[in-house]
Structure formats: C-alpha cells, structure tokens
C-alpha cells in the first residue's frame, strides 16, 4: 500500500498527530543520519511549525490533502528561501536563496513537512554521492556500499525511512541510479513536465526534477503534485497527460513491452537475469515482449558527457566569489581572487567536468565534438521515436551492476561513468523513465530495472510499473 496514503489515513483518523509523526522522523534522523549521512541540513524547527499548522486544521475538522503533513526532503540543489542550499559544494557554503524553487513552492502550499536538505554529489556530478564536500551518503541496505548518485542522500533517506519521500534531480540517471542501488523507486518525468525554476543548473537541457519514493503509487502522488505549468521556466509544459494516480492499476493485457538488445550488452549476469525474469512477469500478465536493435545507443554515453560538461562549463561560470558563496581569503587582483576561489571551492570532479566542457566548446574543437554530439543527440531521440512505433514502453536495466563499495568510485572516477550507460539515453531524448526493484544480487544488494515511456505518457509508464510491483510482490520481499 502507498506509504503516503497510509500516513494520510492515520492523520485523518487522528490515530497520530502530525507533530508526533514529524517528531518521530526527526528522532530517527538524529539516530541514523550519523551513519547514513543522508542529510546536509536538518530543518526541525520549520518542520514542527508546519506540523502544528496541520494539526490545527485537523482539529478544526478541515480536510487535508494527501501530502499535507507528510515528512519529506529536498535535494540540496533545490532552492529554499532562507535555508542553506549548498549543492554539496564548498563554493556555496553559507548560501541562502531569497526565493523558493517552484516544486518546493507547490509542496509548501500543500503543507508538506520539510525535514531538511539531502546530500548529493557536488553540483550533481557523480555516480556515488562521494564527490560531496560533506562526504558521501551510505546505502541503507548495507552501509559498506554507496547510496549512488547524484541524489544519493534522498535515496538513502527514503530507503532508511528517515523521510517518506524525497525530491531529487536527474541529469543522466541521478534519481534512478541511487533508487536502484537502495532498492526503492525513482521516477524521472518527461523533460518539461516539472518546472526547473529554482533548481541549481548542471546541464539545463538534461536536468529534470522528480520523486524518490518507497513505491510506485507514491511516485504518482508526488508527481501529480509538482507537475504544474510554470511561466518562470521557458521549457515548462506541465502534466499534459492528466492525473497519473487515476491511471494506475489498469489492465496491461496486450501491451507491447520492448527490450533493446543493446541494453543487455555489458550488463552483469545477475542484473540481466533479473530484468529478463521481470519480462516473464509481464508475459504472465498478458503483455507481449518485443526485442529489437537500437544501434545508436552505443553513442549515448560520449554524447551525454560532451553535452553535459559543455553546459556545466557555461552554467558554473557564475561562481566567481563576488556575488555569493565561498570567497578565497587572500588575493592581489580580481583575476587571482576568481582563480583561487574556483580552485579552492570546486572539488576535483567538478573541475574535471568544467575543463572537459570548456575544451569541447573551444575554437577548433567545437565542430569536432560539441556539434557532432548535438547531431547524434537527434539520432538517438529519433531512435526512441522509432522504438515507440513498435512498442508501448521499454524495459531495461537501470544500472549494469549493483552498488559498489565505498571508495571505489573515488579511486577510479572514469570507470564509474560507465554506470550511467543505461540511464543517459533517456535524458538525451527527454523521455520519462522509472526505476523499480526487481530482485537482489547474491550478496543481498538490490537490483533495479527501468521502464521507459514516450514523452508525456507518464500514466502508461507508472501503470505498467505499478502492475509489476503488485504482481511480483517485490514490496513484500
């Protein structure tokens, strides 16, 4: 059952007060966060104030919405008025925005209880959460392993039950990959369906905010709440497909589920086996499995890293030590101040990606790399269009492997780029995708599979994910 709905019913029935619920979560954060390192900032005072307001409404006999009084958290790259927003970077230490991101504005209006801001890879650049200035978030299944990245703190918080749900951002898999590693649900909506206003940019044409939850139904509830058109975001279109909550649990008999053969290449055997077993579950429900080739997928990883780094080089140019955030202590000129501030304020991975992005945009290399990558991006998007001509949704692994041990990503950061191979094509094409658990490895770590939908077909996608979740009994395992 939906965790959000269960808690909502308890609040409405007065089985528990919102203050008691919130205090319970704050106590669990106090007990667990030292080990999980899921939170950067805890907003206990604000959370209890919101909880008191919800309790007052309930006591007065007023109706409350599904998300009212539900304790949640935001990734630390989502702007919160008056609350420190660091992007897990030294360069933004002490930065407190003077406005709210649209997604938080929407949830705050519904009296969502903000427990705090969660850990992440610095500026969302990484696949383990370990590039964070504050140290990486740990996997709640086994703290010897990483939570994944870049929204690792949110996944760790939801998986460790120190938040009911979280909002993260997904540029190349940053919601889906940590969800897969932590054995929970991570949903990346269609590009443009959820406003990016107030999201600190990494790569603007790829970034997308979405929910991290304990089940598919909760992902649908949160998505419906945040997918509103926003005039402050020039790419915003909102949820043009209608309510997803009303669409889940529809029959999927006759649905065509596609598997691109390239998605199964280079994937560890136990991950491949789990995904194919999930395909068998769909067959048992009357769905048809369709295999086909998508040769252009092999270009997705280099295309992604060229485009993402190029956009990062531009977006991160604003961090100069003059307007906000960290500023170096000693300097003799403005030029030296900016150089020292950026050298001291950015971590190694962020510096690496800025340098790569600047290189591919430079004279003499723009045509050879950036322009070619943009052309290939169109080919990849067209390949997905063609695929949805022969299937309704697609099934693939979320990540080629299970979570890696703490420290492995730091020791070989380039190798960890390969963990994005299954997720980045979706961001390149701007499609919706959801990661849900589909099994465990021999050492007990969660395995995630992702379902991919056509643009703005969130309802179809979430319905298929929900049906698998119920049929497989994955939530009970």
C-alpha positions in Angstrom: 0.0 0.0 0.0 1.0 3.6 -0.6 3.0 4.8 2.4 1.7 8.4 1.8 -1.9 7.2 1.8 -1.4 5.1 4.9 0.1 8.0 6.9 -2.6 10.3 5.5 -5.3 8.0 6.7 -3.7 7.8 10.2 -3.6 11.6 10.4 -7.3 12.0 9.3 -8.4 9.3 11.7 -6.5 11.0 14.5 -4.5 7.8 15.2 -1.4 10.0 15.3 -0.9 13.7 15.2 1.3 15.4 12.6 3.5 16.7 15.4 4.0 13.1 16.7 4.7 11.9 13.2 7.2 14.6 12.5 8.9 14.3 15.8 9.3 10.6 15.2 11.1 11.2 11.9 13.3 13.9 13.4 14.3 11.4 16.2 15.1 8.8 13.5 17.2 11.3 11.7 19.1 12.0 14.9 19.7 8.3 15.4 20.5 7.2 11.8 22.0 10.2 10.0 25.4 9.9 11.6 25.8 6.6 9.9 23.9 7.2 6.6 25.0 10.9 6.1 21.8 11.4 4.1 21.2 15.0 5.3 23.3 18.1 4.9 20.8 20.4 6.6 18.0 19.5 9.1 15.1 21.9 9.4 13.5 20.6 12.5 12.0 23.9 13.7 10.3 24.6 10.4 9.1 21.0 10.2 7.5 21.2 13.6 5.9 24.5 12.8 4.3 23.1 9.7 3.2 20.0 11.6 1.5 22.2 14.2 -0.4 24.0 11.5 -1.7 20.7 10.0 -2.8 19.5 13.4 -4.7 22.7 13.9 -6.6 22.1 10.6 -7.4 18.5 11.5 -8.6 19.6 15.0 -10.9 22.2 13.3 -12.4 19.5 11.2 -10.9 20.8 7.9 -10.0 18.4 5.1 -6.3 17.9 4.4 -4.7 16.9 1.1 -2.7 13.7 0.6 0.7 15.4 1.0 -0.3 17.7 3.9 1.7 16.8 7.0 3.8 14.2 5.3 7.5 14.4 6.2 9.7 14.8 3.2 13.1 16.2 2.0 14.7 18.1 -0.9 18.0 17.5 -2.7 20.4 20.3 -1.7 20.4 21.8 -5.2 16.7 22.8 -5.0 16.4 26.4 -3.8 14.7 27.0 -0.5 14.1 30.6 0.7 16.2 31.3 3.8 17.5 27.8 4.0 21.1 27.0 3.1 21.4 25.4 -0.4 25.0 24.2 -1.0 24.8 21.7 -3.9 27.2 19.8 -1.6 30.0 22.2 -2.6 32.4 24.3 -0.6 31.8 27.1 -3.1 28.2 27.5 -1.9 28.9 27.3 1.8 26.5 29.7 3.6 24.4 30.5 0.5 20.8 31.0 1.4 18.5 31.7 -1.6 16.0 34.5 -1.4 13.3 32.5 -3.3 11.8 29.0 -3.4 12.1 26.6 -6.3 8.7 26.1 -8.0 8.5 22.5 -6.8 9.0 23.5 -3.2 6.6 26.4 -3.6 3.9 23.9 -4.7 4.6 21.4 -1.9 4.9 24.1 0.7 1.5 25.4 -0.3 0.2 21.9 0.5 1.8 22.0 3.9 4.4 19.4 3.1 6.7 18.9 6.1 10.3 19.7 5.1 12.7 17.7 7.3 15.8 19.0 5.6 18.1 19.1 2.6 19.7 15.9 1.4 23.3 15.0 0.4 24.4 14.7 -3.2 27.4 14.6 -5.5 28.8 18.1 -5.8 26.7 20.0 -8.2 25.1 16.7 -9.1 28.3 15.5 -10.8 28.9 11.9 -9.9 27.5 8.4 -9.6 28.2 7.6 -5.9 27.4 10.7 -3.9 31.1 10.6 -2.8 32.1 13.8 -4.6 30.1 15.7 -1.9 32.1 18.2 0.1 30.3 16.7 3.2 31.2 13.1 2.4 29.0 10.5 0.6 25.6 9.2 1.7 25.7 5.5 2.6 23.4 2.7 1.4 20.7 1.9 4.0 20.7 -1.8 2.8 24.4 -2.1 3.7 26.4 0.9 4.7 29.6 -0.6 3.3 28.2 0.4 -0.1 27.4 3.7 -1.7 23.9 5.1 -1.9 24.5 6.1 -5.6 24.4 9.5 -7.2 23.9 12.1 -7.6 20.7 12.1 -5.5 22.2 9.7 -3.0 21.1 11.5 0.1 17.4 11.4 -0.9 17.6 7.7 -1.8 19.4 6.9 1.5 16.8 8.9 3.4 13.8 7.2 1.8 15.4 3.7 1.9 16.5 4.2 5.5 13.0 5.5 6.5 14.2 8.9 7.6 11.9 10.6 5.1 8.7 9.4 3.5 9.7 10.8 0.1 12.3 13.0 -1.5 12.7 15.2 -4.5 15.8 14.7 -6.5 17.2 15.8 -9.8 18.1 13.6 -12.8 20.6 14.8 -15.4 21.8 11.4 -16.6 20.3 9.0 -14.1 20.7 10.8 -10.8 17.3 9.8 -9.5 17.1 6.3 -11.0 20.6 5.0 -10.2 20.5 5.7 -6.5 17.0 4.4 -6.3 18.2 1.1 -7.9 21.2 0.9 -5.6 19.0 1.4 -2.5 16.1 -0.8 -3.5 13.4 1.8 -3.9 11.5 3.7 -6.6 13.0 6.7 -8.6 11.0 8.5 -11.2 12.4 10.9 -13.9 9.5 12.6 -15.6 9.4 13.9 -19.2 11.6 16.9 -19.7 9.4 20.0 -19.2 6.7 18.3 -17.2 8.1 19.5 -13.9 9.4 23.1 -13.5 13.2 23.5 -13.2 12.9 27.0 -11.8 15.0 27.2 -8.7 16.9 24.0 -9.5 20.6 24.9 -9.5 21.7 24.1 -13.0 24.2 21.4 -14.0 23.2 20.8 -17.7 20.0 22.7 -18.4 18.8 20.7 -21.4 19.1 17.4 -19.5 18.2 18.3 -15.8 14.8 17.2 -14.5 13.3 17.1 -11.0 11.4 14.0 -9.9 10.4 12.0 -6.8 12.2 9.3 -4.9 9.7 7.1 -3.0 9.2 3.7 -1.5 6.6 2.6 -4.1 5.2 3.5 -7.5 1.8 4.8 -6.2 3.7 7.3 -4.0 5.7 8.4 -7.1 2.4 9.1 -8.9 1.0 11.1 -6.0 4.1 13.3 -5.7 4.5 13.7 -9.5 0.9 14.9 -9.8 1.5 17.5 -7.1 4.6 19.0 -8.7 3.9 18.7 -12.4 2.3 22.1 -13.0 3.0 24.5 -15.8 5.3 27.3 -14.7 5.7 30.5 -16.7 9.1 31.1 -14.9 10.6 28.1 -16.8 10.7 28.6 -20.6 10.8 24.8 -21.1 7.8 24.1 -18.9 4.7 22.4 -20.2 3.3 20.8 -17.1 1.5 17.5 -16.8 -0.4 17.4 -20.1 -1.2 13.7 -19.7 -3.6 14.1 -16.8 -3.6 12.6 -13.3 -1.4 9.5 -13.1 -2.9 8.3 -9.8 -6.2 7.6 -11.6 -4.5 5.6 -14.3 -2.6 3.1 -12.3 -3.9 -0.4 -11.9 -5.4 -0.5 -15.4 -5.1 -3.9 -17.3 -1.9 -4.2 -19.3 -3.0 -7.3 -21.3 -1.8 -6.8 -24.9 0.7 -4.1 -24.0 3.9 -4.3 -26.1 7.0 -4.0 -23.9 10.2 -3.5 -25.9 13.7 -4.6 -25.0 16.6 -3.1 -27.0 19.3 -5.8 -27.3 22.0 -3.1 -26.8 20.6 -2.5 -23.3 21.5 -6.1 -22.3 25.1 -5.8 -23.5 27.9 -5.3 -20.9 25.4 -5.9 -18.1 26.3 -8.2 -15.2 24.7 -11.6 -15.5 22.6 -11.4 -12.3 21.3 -8.0 -13.4 20.4 -9.3 -16.9 18.7 -12.4 -15.3 16.6 -10.2 -13.0 15.5 -8.0 -15.8 14.5 -10.9 -18.1 12.7 -12.5 -15.2 10.7 -9.3 -14.9 9.9 -9.6 -18.6 8.5 -13.0 -17.8 6.2 -11.5 -15.1 4.9 -9.1 -17.7 4.3 -12.1 -20.1 2.3 -13.8 -17.3 0.1 -10.7 -17.2 -0.7 -10.8 -20.9 1.9 -8.4 -22.1 3.9 -9.0 -25.3 7.7 -8.8 -25.2 9.3 -7.3 -28.3 13.1 -7.5 -28.9 14.8 -5.1 -31.4 18.0 -3.3 -32.1 18.9 0.3 -31.3 22.5 0.7 -32.7 22.6 4.5 -31.8 22.5 3.6 -28.1 26.3 3.0 -28.3 26.8 6.7 -28.9 24.8 7.8 -25.8 27.5 7.9 -23.2 30.0 10.0 -25.2 27.2 12.3 -26.4 25.9 12.8 -22.8 29.3 13.6 -21.3 30.2 16.0 -24.1 26.9 17.9 -23.9 26.6 17.8 -20.1 30.1 19.0 -19.5 29.8 21.7 -22.1 26.6 23.0 -20.4 28.2 22.7 -17.0 31.2 24.8 -18.2 28.7 27.6 -19.0 26.4 27.2 -16.0 29.1 27.1 -13.4 30.8 30.2 -14.7 28.7 32.3 -12.4 30.5 31.0 -9.3 33.2 33.7 -9.0 33.4 34.6 -5.3 31.9 38.0 -5.9 28.2 37.6 -5.6 27.6 34.8 -3.1 29.1 31.7 -1.5 32.7 31.0 -0.7 35.5 33.5 -1.4 39.2 32.9 -1.0 41.0 34.7 1.9 44.0 36.3 0.2 44.5 37.7 -3.3 46.1 40.6 -5.1 43.7 41.1 -8.0 40.2 40.2 -9.1 41.6 37.7 -11.6 43.6 36.0 -8.9 40.6 36.1 -6.5 38.4 34.3 -9.0 41.0 31.7 -9.9 41.8 30.9 -6.3 38.1 30.9 -5.3 37.2 28.4 -8.0 40.3 26.2 -7.5 39.6 26.1 -3.7 35.8 26.0 -3.9 35.2 23.3 -6.6 36.1 19.7 -6.0 38.2 17.6 -8.3 35.2 16.0 -10.3 33.5 19.4 -10.9 36.8 20.9 -12.0 37.3 17.9 -14.4 33.9 18.4 -16.0 34.3 22.1 -16.3 37.7 21.6 -18.1 36.2 18.9 -20.4 33.3 21.2 -21.2 35.5 24.2 -21.9 37.7 22.1 -24.1 34.8 20.8 -26.3 33.5 24.3 -26.7 36.8 25.9 -27.6 37.8 27.1 -31.1 39.0 24.2 -33.3 37.2 21.5 -31.2 33.6 22.8 -31.2 32.7 21.2 -34.6 34.7 18.0 -33.8 33.0 17.4 -30.5 30.1 19.6 -29.4 28.4 20.0 -32.8 28.8 16.3 -33.6 27.3 15.4 -30.3 24.3 17.6 -30.9 23.7 15.9 -34.2 24.0 12.5 -32.7 21.6 13.6 -29.9 18.9 14.0 -32.6 19.7 10.5 -34.0 19.2 9.0 -30.5 15.9 10.8 -30.0 14.7 9.6 -33.4 15.7 6.0 -32.5 13.4 6.2 -29.5 10.6 7.6 -31.6 11.0 4.6 -33.9 11.0 2.2 -31.0 7.7 3.6 -29.7 6.3 2.8 -33.1 6.6 -0.9 -32.3 6.2 -1.0 -28.5 4.2 0.9 -25.8 7.0 1.1 -23.3 10.6 -0.2 -23.0 12.2 -2.3 -20.3 15.9 -2.2 -19.5 18.3 -2.5 -16.6 18.7 0.8 -14.5 22.4 0.2 -13.9 24.7 -2.5 -15.3 25.7 -3.6 -11.8 24.6 -3.3 -8.2 26.0 -0.7 -5.7 29.8 -0.5 -5.5 31.7 -0.4 -2.2 32.6 2.9 -0.5 35.7 4.4 -2.1 35.6 2.5 -5.4 34.2 5.4 -7.4 36.7 7.9 -5.9 39.7 5.6 -6.7 38.5 5.2 -10.4 36.1 8.0 -11.3 36.3 7.5 -15.0 35.2 3.8 -14.7 32.1 4.9 -12.7 31.0 6.9 -15.8 30.0 3.6 -17.2 27.3 3.1 -14.6 25.3 5.8 -16.5 25.3 3.8 -19.7 21.6 2.6 -19.3 20.2 5.9 -17.9 21.7 8.7 -20.0 19.9 7.9 -23.3 16.6 8.8 -21.6 17.8 12.3 -20.6 19.3 12.8 -24.1 15.8 12.1 -25.6 13.9 13.9 -22.8 11.8 10.9 -22.0 10.1 9.7 -18.8 11.6 6.6 -17.0 11.1 4.9 -13.7 13.4 2.6 -11.7 11.8 0.0 -9.5 13.4 -3.0 -7.7 13.3 -6.3 -9.5 15.5 -8.6 -7.3 18.7 -8.9 -5.3 22.2 -10.0 -6.1 23.9 -12.9 -4.5 25.4 -10.6 -1.8 21.9 -9.2 -1.0 22.1 -5.9 -2.8 19.1 -4.5 -4.7 18.8 -4.8 -8.5 16.8 -2.2 -10.3 15.1 -2.2 -13.7 13.8 0.8 -15.5 10.7 1.3 -17.6 10.9 3.9 -20.3 7.9 5.7 -21.8 7.2 8.0 -24.7 7.0 11.8 -24.0 4.2 12.8 -21.6 3.0 9.2 -21.3 3.7 9.1 -17.6 0.3 7.5 -16.9 1.0 4.5 -19.1 4.5 4.2 -17.7 3.5 4.4 -14.0 0.6 2.0 -14.6 3.0 -0.7 -16.0 5.4 -0.2 -13.1 2.6 -0.5 -10.6 1.3 -3.6 -12.1 4.7 -5.3 -12.0 5.2 -4.1 -8.4 1.8 -5.8 -7.4 2.2 -8.9 -9.5 5.8 -9.7 -8.5 5.3 -8.9 -4.8 8.5 -7.0 -4.8 7.4 -4.7 -2.0 6.9 -7.7 0.3 10.3 -9.2 -0.4 
